[in-house]
Amino acid sequence: MTNISQIMKQAKVMQEKMAEVQKKIEEAEVEGSSGGGAVKVIVNGKHNVKKISIDPSLVDKNEIEVLEDLLVAALNDATNKISENMSSQLSTISGGMDLPPGMKLPF
């Protein structure tokens, strides 16, 4: 059986690393885009939209629904990238511990 103090030390180190990674993720900004780059959004790791850029050629009163759909797609693209970044960052932390199959971080 593994020494309990060693497990506790590993848990503390992992907790510290998780706090560092979470801060890094929250500060990171990703760009999502749609319409071949005609609509771009910048979102931070807290899922707050920081900026929206719209190609002027898209602004047409008769095409508002298209623009709205492109905004939704760009926001979803950025949100998916945040989730991928978080999974990637957290997987580096769990690499040192033998977690049971199917167990993910954070718990």
DSSP file (Angstrom, degrees, kcal/mol; ACC not computed):
  #  RESIDUE AA STRUCTURE BP1 BP2  ACC     N-H-->O    O-->H-N    N-H-->O    O-->H-N    TCO  KAPPA ALPHA  PHI   PSI    X-CA   Y-CA   Z-CA
    1    1 A M              0   0    0      0, 0.0     2,-0.1     0, 0.0     3,-0.1   0.000 360.0 360.0 360.0 142.7    0.0    0.0    0.0
    2    2 A T        -     0   0    0      1,-0.1     2,-0.2     2,-0.1     5,-0.0  -0.411 360.0 -96.9 -75.1 146.3    1.2    3.5   -0.8
    3    3 A N     >  -     0   0    0      1,-0.1     4,-1.8    -2,-0.1     3,-0.3  -0.442  27.2-142.5 -64.4 126.3    2.3    5.8    1.9
    4    4 A I  H  > S+     0   0    0      1,-0.2     4,-2.3    -2,-0.2     5,-0.2   0.839  99.5  55.5 -63.2 -34.7   -0.5    8.1    2.8
    5    5 A S  H  > S+     0   0    0      1,-0.2     4,-2.2     2,-0.2    -1,-0.2   0.871 106.2  51.4 -67.3 -34.5    1.8   11.1    3.4
    6    6 A Q  H  > S+     0   0    0     -3,-0.3     4,-2.4     2,-0.2    -1,-0.2   0.903 109.9  49.7 -66.9 -40.2    3.2   10.7   -0.1
    7    7 A I  H  X S+     0   0    0     -4,-1.8     4,-2.4     2,-0.2    -2,-0.2   0.907 110.4  50.5 -63.7 -41.7   -0.4   10.7   -1.5
    8    8 A M  H  X S+     0   0    0     -4,-2.3     4,-2.3     2,-0.2    -2,-0.2   0.889 109.7  50.4 -64.6 -39.2   -1.2   13.8    0.4
    9    9 A K  H  X S+     0   0    0     -4,-2.2     4,-2.5     2,-0.2    -2,-0.2   0.925 111.0  49.0 -63.6 -43.9    1.9   15.5   -0.9
   10   10 A Q  H  X S+     0   0    0     -4,-2.4     4,-2.6     1,-0.2    -2,-0.2   0.907 110.7  50.7 -61.4 -41.5    1.0   14.6   -4.4
   11   11 A A  H  X S+     0   0    0     -4,-2.4     4,-2.4     2,-0.2    -1,-0.2   0.896 110.4  49.0 -64.2 -40.3   -2.5   15.9   -3.9
   12   12 A K  H  X S+     0   0    0     -4,-2.3     4,-2.3     2,-0.2    -2,-0.2   0.923 112.1  47.9 -66.1 -43.4   -1.2   19.2   -2.6
   13   13 A V  H  X S+     0   0    0     -4,-2.5     4,-2.5     1,-0.2    -2,-0.2   0.914 112.8  49.3 -62.1 -42.5    1.2   19.6   -5.5
   14   14 A M  H  X S+     0   0    0     -4,-2.6     4,-2.8     1,-0.2    -2,-0.2   0.902 109.1  52.3 -64.6 -40.4   -1.7   18.8   -7.9
   15   15 A Q  H  X S+     0   0    0     -4,-2.4     4,-2.0     2,-0.2    -1,-0.2   0.911 110.6  47.8 -61.9 -42.5   -4.0   21.3   -6.2
   16   16 A E  H  X S+     0   0    0     -4,-2.3     4,-2.0     2,-0.2    -2,-0.2   0.915 112.8  48.3 -64.5 -42.7   -1.3   24.0   -6.6
   17   17 A K  H  X S+     0   0    0     -4,-2.5     4,-2.8     1,-0.2     5,-0.2   0.899 109.5  53.1 -64.3 -39.7   -0.8   23.1  -10.2
   18   18 A M  H  X S+     0   0    0     -4,-2.8     4,-2.8     1,-0.2    -1,-0.2   0.899 107.9  50.7 -62.7 -39.8   -4.5   23.1  -10.9
   19   19 A A  H  X S+     0   0    0     -4,-2.0     4,-2.0     2,-0.2    -1,-0.2   0.909 112.1  47.6 -63.9 -41.5   -4.8   26.6   -9.4
   20   20 A E  H  X S+     0   0    0     -4,-2.0     4,-2.3     2,-0.2    -2,-0.2   0.933 114.1  46.2 -63.6 -46.2   -2.0   27.8  -11.6
   21   21 A V  H  X S+     0   0    0     -4,-2.8     4,-2.8     1,-0.2    -2,-0.2   0.904 110.7  52.8 -65.6 -41.5   -3.5   26.2  -14.7
   22   22 A Q  H  X S+     0   0    0     -4,-2.8     4,-2.5     1,-0.2    -1,-0.2   0.912 110.1  48.1 -61.3 -41.5   -7.0   27.6  -13.9
   23   23 A K  H  X S+     0   0    0     -4,-2.0     4,-1.8     2,-0.2    -1,-0.2   0.919 111.9  50.0 -63.0 -42.7   -5.6   31.1  -13.6
   24   24 A K  H  X S+     0   0    0     -4,-2.3     4,-1.2     1,-0.2    -2,-0.2   0.905 111.5  48.7 -61.2 -42.7   -3.7   30.6  -16.9
   25   25 A I  H  < S+     0   0    0     -4,-2.8    20,-0.4     1,-0.2     3,-0.4   0.919 110.0  51.1 -64.2 -44.6   -6.9   29.4  -18.6
   26   26 A E  H  < S+     0   0    0     -4,-2.5    19,-0.7     1,-0.2    20,-0.6   0.829 112.5  46.7 -63.9 -31.8   -9.0   32.3  -17.3
   27   27 A E  H  < S+     0   0    0     -4,-1.8    -1,-0.2    -5,-0.2    -2,-0.2   0.698  92.6  99.6 -83.1 -19.7   -6.4   34.8  -18.6
   28   28 A A     <  -     0   0    0     -4,-1.2    17,-1.4    -3,-0.4     2,-0.4  -0.344  59.6-153.4 -68.8 147.5   -6.1   33.2  -22.0
   29   29 A E  E     -A   44   0A   0     15,-0.2     2,-0.3    16,-0.1    15,-0.2  -0.978   9.5-168.9-121.9 137.0   -8.0   34.7  -24.9
   30   30 A V  E     -A   43   0A   0     13,-2.8    13,-2.4    -2,-0.4     2,-0.5  -0.902  15.3-134.8-122.8 154.2   -9.2   32.8  -27.9
   31   31 A E  E     -A   42   0A   0     -2,-0.3     2,-0.3    11,-0.2    11,-0.2  -0.933  16.9-169.0-110.2 126.6  -10.6   33.9  -31.2
   32   32 A G  E     -A   41   0A   0      9,-2.7     9,-2.8    -2,-0.5     2,-0.3  -0.855  11.6-176.2-106.7 149.4  -13.6   32.2  -32.8
   33   33 A S  E     +A   40   0A   0     -2,-0.3     2,-0.3     7,-0.2     7,-0.2  -0.961  12.7 178.4-143.4 161.7  -14.6   32.9  -36.3
   34   34 A S  E >>> +A   39   0A   0      5,-2.0     5,-2.0    -2,-0.3     4,-0.6  -0.949  61.6  46.1-151.5 169.5  -17.3   32.1  -38.8
   35   35 A G  G >45S-     0   0    0     -2,-0.3     3,-0.9     1,-0.2    -1,-0.1   0.868 131.7 -57.0  62.4  36.7  -18.2   33.0  -42.4
   36   36 A G  G 345S-     0   0    0      1,-0.2    -1,-0.2     2,-0.1    -3,-0.0   0.817 109.5 -45.6  64.3  30.2  -14.6   32.5  -43.5
   37   37 A G  G <45S+     0   0    0     -3,-0.5    -1,-0.2     2,-0.3    -2,-0.2   0.486 109.4 120.4  92.2   3.5  -13.3   35.1  -41.0
   38   38 A A  T <<5S+     0   0    0     -3,-0.9    17,-2.8    -4,-0.6     2,-0.5   0.818  79.4  38.6 -70.2 -29.7  -16.0   37.7  -41.8
   39   39 A V  E   <S+AB  34  54A   0     -5,-2.0    -5,-2.0    15,-0.2     2,-0.4  -0.989  74.8 176.3-122.4 126.8  -17.2   37.5  -38.1
   40   40 A K  E     -AB  33  53A   0     13,-2.7    13,-3.3    -2,-0.5     2,-0.4  -0.982   7.6-172.5-130.5 141.1  -14.6   37.2  -35.3
   41   41 A V  E     -AB  32  52A   0     -9,-2.8    -9,-2.7    -2,-0.4     2,-0.5  -0.984  13.2-149.2-130.4 145.5  -15.1   37.1  -31.6
   42   42 A I  E     +AB  31  51A   0      9,-2.7     8,-3.7    -2,-0.4     9,-1.4  -0.971  21.3 179.3-113.9 126.0  -12.5   37.2  -28.8
   43   43 A V  E     -AB  30  49A   0    -13,-2.4   -13,-2.8    -2,-0.5     6,-0.2  -0.964  17.9-137.8-127.4 139.5  -13.5   35.4  -25.6
   44   44 A N  E >   -A   29   0A   0      4,-2.4     3,-2.3    -2,-0.4   -15,-0.2  -0.402  37.6 -93.3 -91.0 175.9  -11.5   34.9  -22.5
   45   45 A G  T 3  S+     0   0    0    -17,-1.4   -19,-0.2   -19,-0.7   -18,-0.2   0.599 124.5  62.0 -65.5 -11.9  -11.2   31.7  -20.4
   46   46 A K  T 3  S-     0   0    0    -20,-0.6    -1,-0.3   -18,-0.2     3,-0.1   0.321 119.3-111.0 -91.6   6.8  -14.1   32.9  -18.2
   47   47 A H  S <  S+     0   0    0     -3,-2.3     2,-0.5     1,-0.3    -2,-0.2   0.740  70.2 145.5  68.1  26.9  -16.3   32.8  -21.3
   48   48 A N        -     0   0    0     -4,-0.1    -4,-2.4     1,-0.0     2,-0.4  -0.836  52.0-125.0 -94.0 129.3  -16.6   36.6  -21.3
   49   49 A V  E     +B   43   0A   0     -2,-0.5    -6,-0.3    -6,-0.2     3,-0.1  -0.607  30.1 177.7 -74.4 124.2  -16.8   38.2  -24.8
   50   50 A K  E     +     0   0A   0     -8,-3.7     2,-0.3    -2,-0.4    -7,-0.2   0.789  61.9   0.0 -96.8 -34.8  -14.0   40.7  -25.1
   51   51 A K  E     -B   42   0A   0     -9,-1.4    -9,-2.7     2,-0.0     2,-0.4  -0.992  50.6-158.2-158.3 145.6  -14.4   41.9  -28.7
   52   52 A I  E     -B   41   0A   0     -2,-0.3     2,-0.4   -11,-0.2   -11,-0.2  -0.999  11.7-167.7-126.3 129.4  -16.6   41.3  -31.8
   53   53 A S  E     -B   40   0A   0    -13,-3.3   -13,-2.7    -2,-0.4     2,-0.5  -0.971   3.8-172.5-118.4 130.9  -15.3   42.2  -35.3
   54   54 A I  E     -B   39   0A   0     -2,-0.4   -15,-0.2   -15,-0.2   -16,-0.1  -0.985  27.8-121.7-126.1 126.2  -17.7   42.2  -38.3
   55   55 A D    >   -     0   0    0    -17,-2.8     3,-2.5    -2,-0.5     4,-0.3  -0.478  25.3-130.0 -61.9 127.6  -16.6   42.6  -41.9
   56   56 A P  G >  S+     0   0    0      0, 0.0     3,-1.3     0, 0.0    -1,-0.2   0.750 102.9  70.5 -55.1 -25.7  -18.5   45.7  -43.1
   57   57 A S  G 3  S+     0   0    0      1,-0.2    -2,-0.1   -19,-0.0   -19,-0.0   0.692  92.1  60.1 -67.2 -15.3  -19.6   43.9  -46.2
   58   58 A L  G <  S+     0   0    0     -3,-2.5     2,-1.3   -20,-0.1    -1,-0.2   0.640  77.1  99.7 -84.7 -14.8  -21.9   41.8  -44.0
   59   59 A V    <   +     0   0    0     -3,-1.3     2,-0.4    -4,-0.3    -1,-0.1  -0.602  44.5 138.5 -82.8  99.3  -23.9   44.8  -42.7
   60   60 A D    >   -     0   0    0     -2,-1.3     3,-2.4     1,-0.1     7,-0.2  -0.981  53.6-137.4-141.8 124.7  -27.1   44.7  -44.8
   61   61 A K  G >  S+     0   0    0     -2,-0.4     3,-0.8     1,-0.3    -1,-0.1   0.808 107.1  52.7 -53.7 -31.6  -30.5   45.4  -43.3
   62   62 A N  G 3  S+     0   0    0      1,-0.2    -1,-0.3     2,-0.1     3,-0.2   0.567 108.6  50.7 -82.0  -8.2  -31.9   42.5  -45.4
   63   63 A E  G <>  +     0   0    0     -3,-2.4     4,-2.0     1,-0.1     3,-0.4   0.066  66.7 120.6-117.4  23.7  -29.3   40.1  -44.1
   64   64 A I  H <> S+     0   0    0     -3,-0.8     4,-2.6     1,-0.2     5,-0.2   0.883  75.0  55.3 -56.8 -41.2  -29.6   40.6  -40.3
   65   65 A E  H  > S+     0   0    0      1,-0.2     4,-2.3     2,-0.2    -1,-0.2   0.880 106.6  50.7 -62.4 -37.9  -30.5   36.9  -39.7
   66   66 A V  H  > S+     0   0    0     -3,-0.4     4,-2.3     2,-0.2    -1,-0.2   0.932 111.0  48.5 -63.5 -45.7  -27.4   35.8  -41.5
   67   67 A L  H  X S+     0   0    0     -4,-2.0     4,-2.2     1,-0.2    -2,-0.2   0.906 110.7  51.0 -61.2 -42.7  -25.2   38.1  -39.4
   68   68 A E  H  X S+     0   0    0     -4,-2.6     4,-2.2     1,-0.2    -1,-0.2   0.913 110.2  49.3 -61.7 -43.1  -26.9   36.8  -36.2
   69   69 A D  H  X S+     0   0    0     -4,-2.3     4,-2.3     1,-0.2    -1,-0.2   0.891 110.2  51.1 -63.2 -39.6  -26.3   33.2  -37.3
   70   70 A L  H  X S+     0   0    0     -4,-2.3     4,-2.4     2,-0.2    -1,-0.2   0.881 108.5  51.9 -66.5 -37.6  -22.6   34.0  -38.0
   71   71 A L  H  X S+     0   0    0     -4,-2.2     4,-2.5     2,-0.2     5,-0.2   0.928 110.1  48.5 -63.3 -44.6  -22.2   35.6  -34.5
   72   72 A V  H  X S+     0   0    0     -4,-2.2     4,-2.5     1,-0.2    -2,-0.2   0.927 112.4  48.9 -60.3 -45.0  -23.7   32.6  -32.8
   73   73 A A  H  X S+     0   0    0     -4,-2.3     4,-2.2     1,-0.2    -2,-0.2   0.898 111.8  48.5 -63.2 -41.1  -21.3   30.3  -34.8
   74   74 A A  H  X S+     0   0    0     -4,-2.4     4,-2.2     2,-0.2    -1,-0.2   0.906 112.1  48.7 -66.9 -41.5  -18.3   32.5  -34.0
   75   75 A L  H  X S+     0   0    0     -4,-2.5     4,-2.5     2,-0.2    -2,-0.2   0.915 112.0  48.8 -64.5 -42.6  -19.1   32.5  -30.3
   76   76 A N  H  X S+     0   0    0     -4,-2.5     4,-2.4    -5,-0.2    -2,-0.2   0.883 109.2  53.6 -64.0 -37.7  -19.6   28.7  -30.3
   77   77 A D  H  X S+     0   0    0     -4,-2.2     4,-1.8     2,-0.2    -2,-0.2   0.927 111.1  45.4 -61.4 -45.7  -16.3   28.3  -32.0
   78   78 A A  H  X S+     0   0    0     -4,-2.2     4,-1.9     2,-0.2    -2,-0.2   0.909 112.2  51.1 -65.6 -42.3  -14.5   30.4  -29.4
   79   79 A T  H  X S+     0   0    0     -4,-2.5     4,-2.1     1,-0.2    -2,-0.2   0.903 108.8  51.3 -63.1 -41.2  -16.3   28.6  -26.5
   80   80 A N  H  X S+     0   0    0     -4,-2.4     4,-2.4     1,-0.2    -1,-0.2   0.888 108.2  52.4 -62.2 -38.5  -15.3   25.2  -28.0
   81   81 A K  H  X S+     0   0    0     -4,-1.8     4,-2.4     2,-0.2    -1,-0.2   0.873 107.1  52.5 -65.8 -36.7  -11.7   26.3  -28.2
   82   82 A I  H  X S+     0   0    0     -4,-1.9     4,-2.6     2,-0.2    -2,-0.2   0.934 110.1  48.3 -63.1 -45.1  -11.8   27.4  -24.5
   83   83 A S  H  X S+     0   0    0     -4,-2.1     4,-2.5     1,-0.2    -2,-0.2   0.906 112.1  48.8 -62.0 -42.2  -13.1   23.9  -23.5
   84   84 A E  H  X S+     0   0    0     -4,-2.4     4,-2.4     2,-0.2    -1,-0.2   0.908 111.5  50.0 -63.4 -41.9  -10.4   22.2  -25.6
   85   85 A N  H  X S+     0   0    0     -4,-2.4     4,-2.7     2,-0.2    -2,-0.2   0.914 111.0  49.4 -62.5 -43.3   -7.7   24.4  -24.0
   86   86 A M  H  X S+     0   0    0     -4,-2.6     4,-2.7     2,-0.2     5,-0.2   0.926 111.4  48.2 -63.4 -45.3   -9.0   23.6  -20.5
   87   87 A S  H  X S+     0   0    0     -4,-2.5     4,-1.9     1,-0.2    -1,-0.2   0.914 113.1  48.7 -61.2 -42.9   -9.0   19.8  -21.2
   88   88 A S  H  X S+     0   0    0     -4,-2.4     4,-1.0     2,-0.2    -2,-0.2   0.932 113.2  46.2 -63.0 -46.7   -5.5   20.0  -22.6
   89   89 A Q  H  X S+     0   0    0     -4,-2.7     4,-0.8     1,-0.2     3,-0.5   0.913 114.0  47.7 -64.0 -43.6   -4.1   22.0  -19.7
   90   90 A L  H  X S+     0   0    0     -4,-2.7     4,-1.8     1,-0.2     3,-0.4   0.816 104.2  60.7 -70.2 -29.9   -5.8   19.8  -17.1
   91   91 A S  H  X S+     0   0    0     -4,-1.9     4,-0.6     1,-0.2    -1,-0.2   0.811  98.6  58.4 -68.0 -27.1   -4.6   16.6  -18.7
   92   92 A T  H  < S+     0   0    0     -4,-1.0     4,-0.3    -3,-0.5    -1,-0.2   0.832 105.9  50.1 -69.5 -29.9   -1.0   17.7  -18.2
   93   93 A I  H >< S+     0   0    0     -4,-0.8     3,-1.1    -3,-0.4    -2,-0.2   0.929 109.0  48.9 -72.3 -45.3   -1.6   17.9  -14.5
   94   94 A S  H >< S+     0   0    0     -4,-1.8     3,-1.3     1,-0.2     5,-0.3   0.577  86.6  90.9 -74.4  -7.3   -3.1   14.5  -14.1
   95   95 A G  T 3< S+     0   0    0     -4,-0.6    -1,-0.2     1,-0.3    -2,-0.1   0.794  85.0  51.1 -58.4 -29.7   -0.3   12.9  -16.1
   96   96 A G  T <  S+     0   0    0     -3,-1.1     2,-0.4    -4,-0.3    -1,-0.3   0.597 103.1  67.5 -85.8 -11.5    1.7   12.3  -12.9
   97   97 A M  S <  S-     0   0    0     -3,-1.3     2,-1.3    -4,-0.2     0, 0.0  -0.862  80.6-126.4-112.7 145.6   -1.1   10.5  -11.0
   98   98 A D        -     0   0    0     -2,-0.4    -3,-0.1     3,-0.0    -2,-0.0  -0.718  36.3-176.3 -88.3  91.7   -2.6    7.2  -11.7
   99   99 A L        -     0   0    0     -2,-1.3     3,-0.1    -5,-0.3     4,-0.0  -0.651  32.8-101.1 -87.7 145.6   -6.3    8.1  -11.9
  100  100 A P    >   -     0   0    0      0, 0.0     3,-2.1     0, 0.0    -1,-0.1  -0.288  53.4 -82.6 -60.7 150.5   -8.8    5.3  -12.4
  101  101 A P  T 3  S+     0   0    0      0, 0.0     3,-0.1     0, 0.0    -3,-0.0  -0.279 117.2  18.9 -55.3 135.8  -10.1    5.0  -15.9
  102  102 A G  T 3  S+     0   0    0      1,-0.3     2,-0.5    -3,-0.1    -3,-0.0   0.258  91.2 124.6  87.7 -12.5  -12.9    7.4  -16.6
  103  103 A M    <   -     0   0    0     -3,-2.1     2,-0.3    -4,-0.0    -1,-0.3  -0.697  41.4-170.4 -84.2 129.5  -12.1    9.8  -13.7
  104  104 A K        -     0   0    0     -2,-0.5   -13,-0.0     2,-0.1    -1,-0.0  -0.806  19.3 -85.9-119.0 158.7  -11.5   13.3  -14.9
  105  105 A L  S    S+     0   0    0     -2,-0.3     2,-0.1     2,-0.1   -15,-0.1  -0.822 101.7  43.8-104.3 150.5  -10.2   16.5  -13.3
  106  106 A P              0   0    0      0, 0.0    -2,-0.1     0, 0.0    -1,-0.0   0.702 360.0 360.0 -70.6 156.8  -11.4   18.6  -11.7
  107  107 A F              0   0    0     -2,-0.1    -2,-0.1    -4,-0.1    -3,-0.0   0.476 360.0 360.0 -63.4 360.0  -13.4   16.1   -9.6
